[in-house]
Amino acid sequence: MLIETIDTLYVDGHFRNFVFVKLTTDDGLVGWGECSLEGKEAAVRGAVSDYAHELRGRDPRLIEQHLRTMTRDSFWMNGPVLRSAMGGLEMAMWDILGKSVGLPIHALLGGRLHDAVPTYSNAWYFGARTSADFAAAARIPVGQGYKALKFDPFGQASFAPSMAEIRQGAANVAAVREAVGPDIRLGVDAHGRFGLLGALQVARALEPYDLFFLEEPLHPDDSPALAQLAGQCGIPLALGERLYSRWDVRPVLEERCVTFLQPDVIHVGGLLELRRIAAMAEAYGVGIAPHNAAGPISTAATLQIAALLPNLQIQEMFAPMDAPWKDALAYPPIEVVDGMARVPTGPGLGIDLDEAVARAHPAPPRRLNFYSPDSMLEIAHAPR
């Protein structure tokens, strides 16, 4: 069995775009992966094309060999573009391996601990501007059974937030807490925007609202400052979507910066790296809450590893506000019941892309463009 073709599909994801990878073997097996990287899709597609020159004509089941080719042997081995390209390609190889033996990936890696994974809803608040908007939006995912929510209440605040911006952010959180009650877990995402003083002030303002975690309150590479904040903050800290390998994660664990790590199966380079990061985190007593802001192939891949993890905490889901065609993009769709995502049990990833649906929704030009009036966070999208 040899890799014959490697293709990418570029698909509209409603407020971001999806990049899917298709590996086809000479005996007709198809493996799917996803390497979506919001705002940098052309770059990651170029990286997939670069790696394809080395992978065509090789056995897709030799996954560790191919990871060596894409890291050590290629010299350039880290960063979001390269790692995301690797992630999509590695997923597709695992999909082929599972399909070739008729087993889900989690069965090939020791068997699952969890049949279903607890999730939190994200993106439900996009377009909310007032505290009343946040409160009304929060009731939608809770009404659909989600037991945990994450959101960014800080608008266009930056490195040094004003006291008015801090008060408004805290008021938005207070409104959501009042709307959903004390039993719904709330995570707040600061998107790495604050300096140390701003992060301290924000954390103190949010402490009354019993947060599950505060995500990326500081630049994710500043482990010493994160450790200083953790020592002065009564809220558990989380980060990880912008850490791209176990080497990036190591100082965060050694500095005792976080309670939760949030690695993304795409951006760390695939399933094996996600599992290795989780094992490192377990040794430090740190929970795993995988970042998952992309499409259905990424969700299926994340669930294959989440199902294995003894230190699994929770997984992100962009729901219910998402592309109306998202469930039609891949089959069978991921089931989420009472906030729990069922782990796919079919061979490989347990999910396949519908190419006709994908090609019917070509991706338009988009910028991620955080913290601006036309940001994806600021523009309202109709909930499903």
N, C-alpha and C positions, 0 to 999 in steps of 0.2 A: 504494500500500500504506500503510495507516494502522493505528495501534494502536487496537484496539477495546476490549479489556478487559485489566485488570491484576489478578491474583489472587495470594494467598499460600496455601501449604499448610504446616501446622505439624505436624511428624512426630517421633515418638520415635526418638532416636538412641542409645538404650541407656543411656548415662551422661551424655549431653547431648542437646539437641534440635536439629533441623534446621528452617530456614525456607527454603522454596523459592518462587521467583517464577515465575509463568506469564504471559507476554505473548501475546495472541492478536490477529492482524490481521484486518482486514475481509475478506481473501481466504482466511482459514483457516489461515495459517501459525502455528505455535506455537513460541515461544522460551522456553527454561528458563534460570533463573539461581538463585543461592543467596545468601542474605544472613544465614546463621546467625551469631548473636552470643551465645555461651554466657551464660545467666543474664539476658539483656536482650532476649529475643525479642519481648515485647510492644512495647517501645520501637521496635525496628527495623521491626516490622510497621506501626506507626503512621507511621514516616517513609516507608515505601513508599507508604502510602495518601496521605500529603501530596504526594509527588512525582507520584503518578498523576494528580492533578488537572491538572498541567501537561503530562503526556505523552500523555494520551488524545487521539486524533484527529490525531496527528502521525506522520510517516514514521519507523519505527524504525531505518532504515538511516542516518539522519543523526546518528550517534553523537556526534561532537564537538559538534554543536549542543546535543544534550540534556545532555551533560556541562556545558556552559556554563550551561544553564538550572538545573541542579542545584547549581552552585557559585556562580559570580559573581552570577547573576541572583537566586538565592534568599537571598543575603547570608550565611546560616549555611552554612558549607561544609566544616567539618572535625569530627573526633571520631569515635569508633567507631560510634555509632548512625547518623549521617548517611552516613558513608562506606560502611558496610556495606550500607545500603539502596541507595545508588548502585551498589555493586559488583554486587548481585544484578540490578538493572535493566539495567546495562550489559552483563553477561554475556548476558542474555536477548536484548538487541538484536543482539549479535554472533552469537548462535545463529540468529536470524532472517535476518540478512544472509548468513551462510554457507549456510543452507538455501535461500535464494532464488536462489543462483547455483550450488548443488551442490558447494561446496568447504569443506574444514575451515578454521577460523579461521587456523591457522598458515600456510596457503597464501595467504591474503589479506594477510598481514603480511610476506611475503618468502620464505616457504618454510622448512621446518625444517632445523636443523643436526643434530638428534638424532632417531633413530627410537624410542629408549627412554631413560629418565631414571633415574639411580641414586637409590635411596631409602633412608631409614632408618625403622625401626619405632619407633613411640611407643605408649604406653598398655599395653604388654605387662606392665608392672610394677604396675598398679593393684591395691591390696590387699596388696602385699608389706610386711611389717613387720620381718622379721629379714633379716640378710645371707643366710642360707640361702634364704629366700623369693625374694629378688632373683636369686640365682644360678639357682635352679630355673626361675623365670619367664623369664630371659634365654635359656635353652636352647631355648625354644619358637620364637621368631622366627628364631633362627639355624638351627634345624633345618628351617625352611621356606625357607631360602635368603637371608635378609637378611644383608647384609655390614656393616650399621651399625645401632646402637641409640641411642635417647635416653631418659633417665629423670631423675626428681627423687629423689635419695636422702636428702633432708633432713627428711622428715616434717613436723612442725609448727614447725620452727625459724623464727625471725623476724629482725628487724632486727639484733639483737645475739646471735648464736648462742653457746651455752655451749660450752666445750671438749668436754664430753661429746657434745653434738649434732654438733660438727664431727668428732670421732673416729668416731661412729656412721655419719655420712654417708660418710666416707672408707672405713670398713670395708665398707659396702654396695657402693661402687664397686670396692674390691679384690676382693670376692667375685664380682662380675660379670666383672671382667677375668680372674680365674682360671677362671671357668666357660666363657668363650667363647674364650679364647686371645688371642694378640697381634695377630692379623690382622683382628679385627673392630673397626671404628671405634666409639668410644664418645663420645657427647655427653651432658653433664650440664646440666640445666635448673634454675636457681635461682629462676625465676619472679619476678625483680626484688625479692626480699624483703630482701636484706642491705644494711646500711650499709657504708661504705668499709672500716672495720677488719674487720668480719666477712667481707666479700668477699675481702680480702687473706689472712686466715687460712684461709679455705676453699680459695682457689686454691693456697696453699702446701701444704695437706694433700693436695690432689688431683694435684699435679704428678708424683708417681711413677707414675701410672697411664696415661700416654701418651694423654691425651684429645684427641679430634678438635676439640672446642670446649667452652667454658663459656658457657652462654646466660643472658642477663639476670642477671648477678651483682649488679647495682645497678639502681636505678630507671632505666627506659629513657630518661627525659628529661634525665638528669644527664650530659651529654656531657663536661664537664671532669673529673668524678670517674671516669668510664669511661676517659678518656684517661690519667689518673693510674694507674689499675689496670692498663691495658694496658702501661704502661711498667715495671711492677714484677712482671708475671705472665708465667710461661712457658707459659701455655695460650692458644691463640687464643680470642678473645671473639666472641660472636655475639648479635645481637638484631634486632628489627624487627617482631614481630607487633603491638606497640602503638605503632608509628609509622604514621601514617594518610595521608601524602602525601609527595611529593618535598621539600616544604618542611620537613617533620619530619625527613627523612633527611639533609638537607644539613649540619646542624651535626655529626652523627655522622661523616660522611665528612670534613669539614673538620678535625675534631679528631683524626682518625686513631684512632678508638676501637675499631674492630672489624676482624676478618678476614673475617667472613661477615655479610651482611645477610639477614634472614628476613622479607621483606614477605609479607603475606597478600592474595591476590587479592580476597577479599571486603572486608577492612577498609581497603584503600587505595583502594577505589572502582572496581575493575575491572581489566580486562586491559591497557588502555592505560597506566594509571598504574603497574601492575606493570612493564611494559616500560620505561617512562621511568625508574623507580627503578633498574632493572637497568643501564640505559645510564649513569646517573650513577655507579653503583658501579664499573662497568668502568673508568671514567676514573681511579679511585683504586686500582685493583688489587684491589678487594674482590669476593669471590665471592658468588653468590646461592644461598641455600638456602631456597626458599620454605616458609613456614609453611603447614600444611595439616591442620587439626584438625577439619574439618567433614565434609560429606557428599559423595556421589559427583559431584554437579554441580560443586562447588568443585574437586574433584580433576581433573575433565576440563578445567576452565577453566585451572587452574594448569599442567597439562601442555601446553596449547596454547601458552602463553608460554614455559615452560621449554624446549620444543623449539627455540626460536629463539635462546637466549642463549649467546653465546660464553663468558660468565663463570659459567655454571651450575656449581654445585658438587654439590648433592644436594637431594632433595625429601623432605619429611616424609610419612609414611603412618601412619594409625592402624590398626595391624594387628599381629598377627592378632586381638587382643582388640577386637571391635567388635560392633555390632548384627548378630545372625545373619541379618537380612533386608536388610542393606546392599547386597549384590550384586544382590538382586532388585529393589531400589528403582529402579535405572536400568539400562538395557540399551543396547548390550552392556556387560557389566561390565568395569572396568579390569583388564587383565592385569598381574600382577607375577610375573616369572620370574627366579629367582636374584637377587632384590633390585632388578631393573630393571622400571620401569613402562612399558608400551608406550603411545606417544602415540596417541590416537584419530585415525583418519583419515577418519571419516564426515563428512558435511556439518555445518557449524556447530561446536558443541562435540564432535560425534561421539558423543553419548550422549543418551538421552531418559529422562525420568522415567516410571515406571509409576504412574499415579495411583491405580489400584486398590490396589496394595501400600502406597502412601503413606497412603491413607485408612484402610487396615486397621490402621495403627499410629499413632493420634493421640498427640500429645505430652502427657505428664503434666506437672503442675507440678514444676519443678526449680529449685534454687539451685546456682550454681557453688560457692560456699562453700569456697574454698581454705583450707588450714591449720587445719581444724577436724576433730573426730573423724568427722563425717559427710561429709567432703569426697569428691569424685569420686576423688581420689588414694588415699583410705584405704579405700574400700569395694571389696571383691573382686568381679570380674566373671568369669564362666567364659569361658576362651579358646575360640575357634572351633575 
